[in-house]
Amino acid sequence: MVRTKLTAFATGILAGCVFAASASAASVTGIPSADGWAMAGHSLENGTYVKGSANYGFDVYSAALTVSPGSNLEITDANDSALDWLAGDTVLGVGGEFQSITPGDAGWGAINGNGVNSLLPAASGPKLQAKFGTSAASWFTSTVEPNSGNGNSSSSNGGGRVQVRSSAYFQAGTPNPGQTEPWTWDGNSQQVLVLDKDSHIDWDGASAQPSKYTARMIWNWNSTLQQITSWQLLLNVSLLERNAPGDFAGLYPAIGDPAIVTVQDGDNAYTDALVNVVPEPATIALLALGGLSLIRRKK
């Protein structure tokens, strides 16, 4: 299983270079595999699983994109041009597609506790989250099988991470009371959306937090299953740098840095998975193709 995974992953990196370069000119759809994003493994797989007892099972994806003219990531903010997503901006993305997995295929003797994806569908949730770490991050995956896990995904180990999340209370049909934005799972499927609340983006160590317009989210809703089946969370790091707090002394999230992808049952049980946002070999190939600029800058 490990050998197969490594071979498939290496092949995916090479293929992902070409797809990611072309995907940078296209619009995101909420389906990472359809957009040519690089798949890093399964959330419950040995080497990807970090911790959490929810046992949400999903293939984990990442990409680094350049905003292209005319794409649905070239976004004009009606109220503040300083928050526009401009052509040429670098965007880091992570996402997932819900998939089941057996303990053997995941590389464990067992998957304990909740059945894989038994919390789907749910009346509210799931909450979709990403922690975009920096080169100083020291997160690591679990050495024990799922149900609790002993990996590390603490914010304080993210090296100045930026956390992006959806609401824990999105639902189908009508918005929940207390939402700031009127988003629903079914009504806003495959739309690039701003985060629901200002607090849904958090920059660890910054004295002033970024605007929620620095990030975007998009998902795909399956009306037959009555649940979301895939999603993408996006952080515009160029916009983050343009509007960064002047006194922030940490590193910016960059291409090749790690990220934690989380699915949570409302505000309860969760599953954390670890991914690198477009691994370095793919990034080097993208540079050769005239794609993304690999520059990690310190404030």
C-alpha positions in Angstrom: 0.0 0.0 0.0 2.8 2.4 0.9 4.7 1.7 -2.3 1.5 2.1 -4.4 0.8 5.4 -2.7 4.2 6.8 -3.2 4.3 5.8 -6.9 0.8 7.2 -7.5 1.7 10.4 -5.6 4.9 10.9 -7.6 3.0 10.3 -10.9 0.3 12.7 -9.6 2.9 15.4 -9.0 4.2 15.2 -12.5 0.7 15.3 -14.0 -0.3 17.9 -11.5 2.4 20.3 -12.8 0.8 20.4 -16.2 -2.8 20.5 -14.9 -2.1 23.1 -12.3 -0.4 25.4 -14.8 -3.4 25.2 -17.1 -5.9 25.3 -14.2 -4.5 28.6 -13.1 -6.2 30.1 -16.2 -9.5 28.4 -15.4 -12.3 29.0 -12.9 -12.6 26.9 -9.8 -15.6 24.6 -9.6 -15.7 23.3 -6.1 -14.5 19.9 -7.3 -10.6 19.7 -6.8 -10.1 16.7 -9.1 -12.0 18.3 -11.9 -9.8 21.4 -11.6 -6.6 19.4 -11.8 -5.5 19.9 -8.2 -2.9 17.6 -6.7 -4.2 14.8 -4.5 -2.0 14.2 -1.5 -3.8 11.2 0.1 -6.8 10.3 2.1 -7.7 12.0 5.4 -7.6 8.7 7.4 -4.6 7.3 5.6 -1.3 6.6 7.5 0.9 9.6 6.5 -2.0 12.0 6.0 -4.2 11.6 9.1 -3.3 13.8 12.0 -5.9 13.5 14.7 -9.6 13.7 15.5 -12.3 11.2 16.3 -15.0 12.1 13.7 -13.5 9.8 11.0 -14.5 12.0 8.2 -13.0 10.3 5.1 -12.0 12.5 2.2 -9.3 12.7 -0.5 -7.1 15.7 0.3 -6.2 18.1 -2.5 -4.1 21.3 -2.8 -3.1 23.8 -5.5 -1.4 27.1 -5.9 -3.1 29.3 -8.5 -2.4 32.5 -10.3 -5.6 34.6 -10.7 -6.3 35.0 -14.4 -8.3 37.7 -16.2 -11.9 36.6 -16.7 -11.8 33.7 -14.2 -14.1 33.5 -11.3 -11.2 34.3 -9.0 -10.8 37.8 -10.5 -13.1 39.4 -8.0 -14.0 43.1 -7.7 -15.2 44.2 -4.3 -18.0 46.7 -4.6 -17.2 48.5 -1.4 -13.4 48.5 -1.2 -11.0 48.2 -4.1 -8.2 47.4 -1.7 -9.9 44.0 -1.3 -10.1 43.1 -5.0 -8.6 39.8 -6.2 -6.4 41.0 -9.1 -5.1 39.2 -12.1 -1.6 37.9 -11.2 -2.4 37.3 -7.5 -1.2 34.1 -5.9 -3.8 32.0 -4.3 -3.2 29.0 -2.1 -6.0 26.4 -2.1 -6.8 23.2 -0.2 -9.9 21.0 -0.5 -11.4 17.6 -0.3 -13.7 15.1 -1.9 -15.6 12.7 0.5 -14.5 9.1 -0.1 -14.8 6.0 2.1 -11.7 3.9 2.8 -11.0 0.5 4.5 -8.5 0.2 7.3 -6.2 -1.9 5.1 -6.2 0.6 2.3 -5.6 3.4 4.9 -2.5 1.5 6.2 -4.0 0.7 9.7 -5.1 -2.4 11.5 -8.4 -0.8 12.3 -10.4 2.5 12.2 -12.0 2.8 15.6 -15.0 4.7 16.8 -17.3 6.4 14.3 -17.8 4.6 11.0 -16.1 6.4 8.1 -18.3 9.3 7.1 -21.2 8.1 9.3 -21.6 11.8 10.3 -22.7 12.6 6.7 -25.2 13.9 6.0 -25.9 16.0 9.0 -28.6 18.5 9.9 -26.0 21.2 10.3 -22.4 21.2 9.3 -20.0 19.9 8.4 -17.7 22.8 9.1 -14.9 23.0 6.6 -11.6 24.5 7.7 -8.0 25.1 6.6 -4.9 26.2 8.5 -2.4 27.5 6.0 0.9 27.2 7.8 4.3 28.7 7.0 7.8 27.3 6.5 8.2 27.5 10.3 5.3 25.1 10.9 6.0 21.9 12.8 2.8 19.9 12.3 3.1 16.2 12.0 0.9 13.2 11.2 -0.3 10.5 13.6 1.6 7.3 14.4 -1.6 5.6 15.7 -4.8 4.6 14.0 -7.8 6.8 13.8 -10.2 7.5 16.6 -8.1 10.0 18.4 -4.7 10.2 16.8 -1.5 11.6 18.2 -0.4 14.0 15.5 0.0 17.7 15.9 -2.1 20.4 14.2 -2.0 23.1 16.9 -2.3 26.6 15.7 0.8 27.6 17.7 2.8 25.0 15.7 1.8 26.6 12.4 4.5 29.3 12.3 2.0 32.2 12.0 -0.7 30.2 10.3 -3.8 31.7 8.7 -7.0 29.8 9.5 -10.0 29.9 7.1 -13.3 28.3 7.9 -16.9 28.0 6.8 -19.8 28.3 9.2 -20.5 25.3 11.5 -24.2 25.9 10.9 -24.7 26.1 7.1 -27.7 24.0 6.1 -29.8 23.2 3.0 -33.0 25.1 2.4 -32.8 28.3 4.4 -30.0 30.1 6.2 -29.7 29.6 9.9 -30.4 32.5 12.2 -27.2 34.2 13.2 -25.5 33.9 9.8 -24.0 37.1 8.4 -24.2 35.9 4.8 -27.3 34.1 3.4 -25.5 31.0 2.2 -27.0 27.6 2.1 -25.5 24.3 1.0 -27.9 23.7 -1.9 -28.6 27.3 -2.9 -25.0 28.4 -3.3 -23.4 25.2 -4.7 -20.5 25.9 -7.0 -20.3 29.6 -6.3 -17.2 31.4 -5.1 -18.3 32.9 -1.8 -16.9 35.2 0.9 -16.7 33.8 4.4 -19.7 34.1 6.6 -18.2 36.1 9.4 -15.2 38.3 10.1 -14.0 35.8 12.7 -13.9 33.0 10.2 -10.4 34.1 9.2 -7.7 34.2 11.9 -4.0 35.1 11.5 -2.0 33.7 14.4 0.2 36.4 16.0 -1.2 39.3 14.1 -2.4 42.3 16.1 -5.1 43.1 13.5 -6.9 40.3 11.6 -7.3 40.2 7.8 -10.6 41.0 6.2 -12.8 37.9 5.5 -12.7 39.0 1.9 -9.0 37.8 1.8 -10.4 34.2 1.6 -13.0 32.5 -0.5 -14.8 29.1 -0.4 -16.7 27.0 -2.9 -18.4 23.6 -2.6 -20.4 21.1 -4.6 -23.8 19.9 -3.3 -25.3 16.6 -4.3 -29.1 16.8 -4.3 -29.6 13.1 -4.4 -27.3 12.4 -1.4 -28.5 15.6 0.3 -24.9 16.6 1.3 -21.9 18.3 0.0 -19.5 16.0 -1.8 -16.5 18.3 -2.4 -15.1 21.7 -1.5 -12.2 24.1 -1.9 -10.9 26.8 0.5 -8.8 29.6 -1.0 -6.5 32.2 0.5 -5.2 35.1 -1.6 -1.7 35.5 -0.2 -0.9 38.5 -2.5 -3.9 40.3 -1.0 -2.8 39.2 2.5 0.5 40.9 1.9 -1.0 44.0 0.4 -3.1 44.5 3.4 -0.9 42.9 6.1 -0.7 44.5 9.6 2.4 46.6 9.6 3.7 45.2 12.9 3.3 41.5 12.0 6.7 39.8 12.3 5.9 36.3 11.2 6.2 34.5 7.9 3.5 34.5 5.2 2.0 31.2 4.0 3.6 30.3 0.7 3.8 27.7 -2.0 5.2 24.4 -0.7 4.2 25.1 2.9 2.0 22.7 4.9 -1.6 23.1 5.6 -4.2 21.3 7.8 -7.5 20.4 6.2 -10.3 19.9 8.7 -13.8 18.7 8.6 -15.8 19.1 11.8 -19.2 18.0 12.9 -20.6 21.4 13.7 -18.4 22.5 16.7 -17.9 18.9 17.8 -15.8 15.9 16.6 -13.4 16.6 13.7 -10.8 15.0 11.4 -7.5 16.7 10.6 -5.4 15.9 7.6 -2.0 17.2 6.6 -1.0 18.4 3.1 1.7 20.5 1.5 0.3 23.2 -0.8 1.7 22.2 -4.2 4.9 20.3 -3.1 8.2 21.7 -4.2 8.9 19.4 -7.2 5.6 20.5 -8.7 6.4 24.2 -8.0 9.8 23.9 -9.7 8.1 22.4 -12.8 5.5 25.2 -12.8 8.3 27.7 -12.8 9.8 26.0 -15.8 6.4 26.3 -17.5 6.4 30.0 -16.7 3.8 29.6 -14.0 3.8 30.6 -10.4 6.6 32.6 -8.8 8.2 30.8 -5.8 9.2 33.6 -3.5 8.9 33.2 0.2 9.1 36.6 1.8 9.4 37.7 5.4 7.7 40.9 6.6 
